[in-house]
């Protein structure tokens, strides 16, 4: 498969705009779809998307539109950069517009609430395409750092290795280093669960706990994420890689992480509604995914105590202090 000349990115939020910039910096012609016409106009006229990436100048090879049909016309890759719980609805509207044999690339990290499906499964079902045409990008990829050109690595995963390599070539730049993988299950479970563990780390920080607590939550969070992934057929080694441990550490430790910041507000005593208002109406992915991941784990008989506690803090009124005490007071066991 040749280097693509045209790539569509559907979703002009912080990560969608950033990944569109990466693709343009890699030498591709990129069309970025924005829901709001004023965002598309701002990008085309000023080379900026100040609503999501203030202070970042976007490359000339990136143009924007509010017309999805225009965005995907003749595209070899269509990158889906919308939140996990709205992916199905958005893709249903875009599906009739998609070019034949286009590779669909998911940037979303989550498990669908209504079906407990991973994002690649939702894409395959709604777009009615074989899984070989669905790819995922995941790793320690905080948007603001990448938009500023700070170096990072990521994973591009697809069951069709040739498509994975083509996507790898399409997004390789001097600051963005992609590795290929064929384990979509492991990559996606890692990406969904790390948001929940980051909420737990944020809650702990809000309670005033320090680095030992964070390290313990990250490590035990990785353990329960791996248990779920393996139960679903993932390669255990995936969870030690960039999309597993790498993404987990970045999301749990960085103040740029929405999930970590949201959790910190909960730990300081704010409600989910108050934390959402402070985040300008945005709910972190982990707040929603903790419930679907908890259900998925129960379906497969997998114990996920951190995820369970986060769900109950977010949705059942459990106070953060007692939640921490509950985790510490669990039955003693071998590591």
C-alpha positions in Angstrom: 0.0 0.0 0.0 1.5 3.3 -1.1 2.0 6.3 1.1 -1.4 8.0 1.3 -1.8 11.4 -0.3 -5.1 12.3 1.4 -6.2 11.6 5.0 -9.5 12.6 6.7 -9.6 13.3 10.4 -13.2 13.5 11.8 -13.2 15.5 15.0 -11.4 18.8 15.7 -10.9 18.5 19.4 -7.5 18.7 21.0 -6.3 15.1 20.1 -8.0 15.1 16.7 -6.4 18.4 15.7 -3.1 17.3 17.1 -3.1 14.0 15.2 -4.1 15.9 12.0 -1.0 18.1 12.6 1.2 15.0 12.9 -0.2 13.6 9.7 0.4 16.9 7.8 3.9 17.2 9.3 4.5 13.7 7.9 3.9 15.0 4.4 0.2 14.1 3.9 -2.7 16.3 2.7 -5.1 16.3 5.6 -8.7 17.4 5.8 -10.0 18.0 9.3 -13.7 17.9 9.9 -15.0 20.2 12.6 -18.6 20.0 13.8 -18.8 23.8 14.2 -18.3 25.9 11.0 -16.5 28.7 12.9 -13.8 26.2 14.1 -13.2 25.1 10.5 -13.1 28.8 9.3 -10.7 29.7 12.1 -8.3 26.9 11.2 -8.3 27.8 7.5 -8.0 31.5 8.0 -5.6 31.8 11.0 -3.9 28.4 11.1 -5.0 28.0 14.7 -7.6 26.1 16.7 -7.6 28.3 19.8 -10.5 26.5 21.4 -8.5 23.3 21.8 -4.8 24.1 21.0 -4.1 27.7 21.9 -0.8 29.0 20.7 -0.2 26.2 18.2 0.3 27.0 14.5 -1.1 24.4 12.2 0.7 23.4 8.9 -0.4 24.5 5.5 -1.1 20.9 4.4 -3.9 20.7 6.9 -7.2 22.3 5.9 -10.6 22.1 7.7 -14.2 21.8 6.7 -17.6 21.3 8.4 -18.7 19.1 5.5 -18.0 15.4 6.3 -18.5 14.4 2.7 -15.8 16.8 1.6 -13.5 15.6 4.4 -13.6 11.9 3.5 -13.6 12.3 -0.3 -10.9 10.1 -1.8 -9.3 9.5 1.6 -7.2 6.4 2.1 -7.5 6.8 5.9 -10.4 8.1 7.8 -9.3 8.9 11.4 -12.2 8.9 13.9 -11.4 11.4 16.6 -14.7 11.6 18.6 -15.4 10.5 22.2 -16.0 6.8 22.7 -19.6 7.0 23.7 -20.6 9.1 20.7 -18.6 7.1 18.1 -21.5 4.9 17.1 -23.9 7.8 16.4 -21.3 9.8 14.5 -20.1 6.9 12.4 -23.6 5.9 11.4 -24.0 9.3 9.8 -20.6 9.1 8.1 -20.8 5.5 6.9 -22.6 6.2 3.5 -19.9 8.8 2.7 -16.8 6.5 3.2 -14.7 5.6 0.2 -14.3 2.0 -0.8 -11.4 0.2 1.0 -10.7 3.2 3.2 -8.9 2.2 6.4 -10.8 3.4 9.5 -8.6 4.6 12.4 -9.8 4.9 15.9 -8.4 7.5 18.3 -11.1 6.9 20.9 -10.4 5.1 24.2 -13.3 3.4 25.9 -15.8 0.6 26.1 -19.3 1.3 24.8 -21.8 1.5 27.6 -24.8 0.0 25.8 -23.0 -3.0 24.3 -19.6 -3.4 26.2 -17.9 -3.4 22.8 -14.4 -2.1 22.1 -14.2 0.8 19.7 -12.8 -1.3 16.8 -15.8 -3.6 17.2 -18.2 -0.7 17.1 -16.5 0.6 13.9 -16.6 -2.8 12.2 -20.2 -3.2 13.0 -21.5 0.3 12.1 -19.3 0.8 9.0 -20.0 -2.8 8.0 -16.3 -3.5 7.2 -14.0 -6.4 7.9 -11.8 -6.0 11.0 -8.7 -6.0 8.7 -9.8 -2.4 7.7 -9.9 -1.1 11.3 -6.8 0.3 13.0 -6.2 1.9 16.4 -3.7 4.5 17.5 -2.8 4.5 21.2 0.1 5.4 23.5 1.5 8.0 25.9 0.1 10.8 23.7 -0.9 13.9 25.6 -2.1 16.2 22.9 -0.6 19.5 24.0 2.9 18.1 24.3 2.7 16.5 20.8 1.2 19.6 19.3 4.3 21.5 20.6 6.6 19.0 18.9 7.8 17.3 22.0 9.0 13.7 21.2 6.9 10.7 22.0 6.1 7.2 20.7 2.9 5.4 20.0 1.4 2.2 18.7 -0.6 1.7 15.5 -2.5 -1.5 15.7 -4.3 -3.4 13.0 -4.9 -7.1 12.3 -3.7 -6.5 8.8 0.0 -5.9 9.2 0.3 -4.2 5.8 -2.3 -1.6 6.8 -0.6 -1.1 10.1 2.7 -0.4 8.3 1.0 2.0 5.9 -0.4 3.9 8.8 2.9 3.9 10.6 4.5 5.5 7.6 1.8 8.1 7.3 2.3 9.4 10.9 6.0 9.1 11.3 7.7 12.4 12.0 10.8 13.7 13.7 8.9 14.0 17.0 6.2 11.2 16.7 7.5 7.6 16.5 4.9 4.9 15.8 5.4 1.2 16.4 3.1 -1.5 14.8 1.2 -4.1 16.6 -1.6 -6.6 15.7 -3.1 -7.0 19.2 -6.1 -4.8 19.0 -7.7 -6.3 22.1 -4.7 -5.5 24.3 -4.2 -2.1 22.8 -7.9 -1.1 23.3 -8.3 -2.6 26.7 -5.2 -0.7 27.8 -6.5 2.6 26.5 -9.9 2.2 28.1 -8.7 1.1 31.5 -5.9 3.6 31.9 -8.5 6.4 32.0 -10.2 4.7 35.0 -6.9 4.2 36.8 -6.0 7.8 36.2 -9.2 8.9 37.9 -8.2 6.8 40.9 -4.7 8.5 40.9 -6.4 11.9 40.7 -8.7 11.0 43.6 -5.7 9.9 45.7 -3.9 13.2 44.9 -7.0 15.1 45.9 -6.9 13.3 49.2 -3.4 14.4 49.7 -1.6 11.1 49.1 1.9 11.1 47.5 4.1 9.1 45.2 4.0 5.8 47.0 0.2 5.7 46.7 0.4 6.7 43.0 2.9 4.0 42.2 0.8 1.4 44.0 -2.3 2.4 42.1 -0.5 2.4 38.7 1.0 -1.0 39.4 -2.1 -2.6 40.7 -4.1 -0.9 38.0 -1.9 -2.4 35.4 -2.4 -5.8 37.0 -6.2 -5.6 36.8 -6.1 -4.2 33.3 -3.9 -7.1 32.2 -6.2 -9.7 33.9 -9.2 -8.3 31.8 -7.2 -8.2 28.6 -5.9 -11.7 28.9 -9.4 -12.9 29.7 -10.5 -11.3 26.4 -7.7 -12.9 24.4 -5.0 -10.2 24.5 -1.2 -10.8 24.5 0.0 -10.2 28.1 3.2 -8.5 26.7 1.1 -5.7 25.1 0.4 -4.3 28.6 4.1 -3.8 29.2 4.4 -1.7 26.1 3.7 1.9 25.0 -0.1 1.5 24.8 -0.1 -0.3 28.2 2.3 0.9 30.8 3.5 3.9 28.7 0.0 5.4 28.3 -0.9 4.5 31.9 2.0 6.3 33.4 1.5 9.5 31.3 -2.3 9.6 32.0 -1.9 8.9 35.7 0.9 11.3 36.4 0.4 14.4 34.1 -1.6 17.5 35.0 -2.4 17.6 31.3 -4.5 14.5 31.7 -8.2 15.3 31.9 -8.9 12.0 33.8 -6.2 12.7 36.4 -7.4 16.3 36.9 -11.1 15.3 37.1 -10.3 12.7 39.7 -8.3 15.2 41.7 -11.4 17.4 42.0 -13.4 14.4 43.2 -10.8 13.7 45.8 -11.0 17.3 47.1 -14.7 16.8 47.7 -16.3 18.0 44.5 -19.2 16.1 42.9 -19.1 14.8 39.4 -21.3 17.6 38.3 -19.1 20.2 39.9 -16.0 18.7 38.4 -17.7 18.6 35.0 -18.5 22.3 35.3 -14.9 23.1 36.2 -13.9 21.2 33.1 -16.1 23.5 30.9 -18.8 20.8 30.6 -16.4 18.0 29.6 -16.8 14.7 31.4 -13.6 12.6 31.4 -13.7 9.3 29.4 -13.0 7.3 32.6 -16.2 8.5 34.3 -18.3 6.8 31.7 -15.9 3.9 30.9 -15.5 2.8 34.5 -19.1 1.5 34.4 -18.8 -0.4 31.1 -15.4 -1.9 32.0 -16.8 -3.0 35.4 -19.7 -4.8 33.6 -17.3 -6.3 31.1 -15.1 -7.6 33.9 -18.1 -9.1 35.7 -19.2 -10.8 32.5 -15.8 -12.6 32.3 -15.3 -13.2 36.0 -12.4 -10.8 36.3 -11.7 -9.0 39.6 -11.0 -5.3 39.1 -11.2 -3.6 42.6 -9.8 -0.2 41.6 -12.3 0.1 38.7 -15.1 -1.0 41.0 -14.3 1.6 43.6 -14.0 4.4 40.9 -17.4 3.4 39.5 -19.0 3.7 42.9 -17.3 7.0 43.7 -18.6 8.4 40.3 -22.0 6.9 40.2 -23.1 5.5 43.6 -22.1 8.2 46.0 -19.2 6.4 47.7 -17.0 9.1 49.3 -13.3 9.1 48.3 -11.9 8.6 51.8 -13.9 5.5 52.6 -13.1 4.3 49.0 -9.4 4.4 49.8 -9.9 2.6 53.1 -11.8 -0.1 51.3 -9.0 -0.8 48.9 -6.4 -0.9 51.6 -8.6 -3.2 53.8 -9.1 -5.9 51.2 -8.2 -9.5 52.0 -4.4 -10.1 52.1 -3.0 -12.1 49.2 0.1 -12.9 47.2 1.1 -10.4 44.5 
